[in-house]
Amino acid sequence: MICLMHDKIRKNVLCLLCMLASVPAYTQGILATVELLDKDAATSVFCAEGKGVSESDALENARINVLRKIIYDGVVDFNGGMPLVRIGTDTGQNPWLKNLFDGKVATYKTFLGGVELVGDFDRDASTYICKANVVVKHSFLKRQIDMQVNGAIENPSPEINYQRQASTHRWSVQ
């Protein structure tokens, strides 16, 4: 009886390990440390860790980690530590978010500026590990998330009253 229980536990542990090993590499990096280094009105610079099978994959993973962290988890001293996606939003059902990192055209790159390696790459078995400074166009990203995900549509200029003309489907200044 005890041997059967040990076999069952061993089988469950092996199944769990197999499931964890099959998780895509880009999702494993979400827990990476991301820190805000600098911010102005339009862009921010973050320091993040990245992992990959090559040096370029590790740098790309650092870029993705920054975006995932600020979009879904929040980063200290950025956006009040809150994620850009409103808490309670069903992100799995939003097509824009689904295609942000995947799909035919991964649009996440439009929100990124440069990336700079900090120090050298570390090597762990078959994985390259790095720290990188990543520039994010945060005002553009926030505006897109507000429109595509959070449902907020801002008036392009608060000083001007825009009114849509139904007959021509154009905007006119009032």
C-alpha angles and dihedrals in degrees: 000000000000091000090054091053092049090050090050092049091046090050092050092049091049091050090050092050091049091051092050091048090053094056108111116257094240092061093049092064096060091096090058118125114261122186131183111235103171140355138189132171096287110017140038133197118219132182113221142167122242136190130193148142089258136026092256091049090052092052091047090049090054089053092049092046091057093052095044091049096050093041101045109017109021130232127242112263092011120100089346089299089292125125117253091237110074114252110257095032112136096233093179091066098048110098093202092056092042091057097039094092100014138032131073093310115029099210096190090094092069089068095052132084124186131333126214126193114234109212119328135318117268120214124218112180102297097346130094114213125195146163116225140178109232127195115216125192090222100173091055091044093049092048092051093047091049091052100037102034114011094046096233116136113192125210102248091229121015092204093060125061109221118199125188115228108220096207097054100025089227133124121243132188115244 
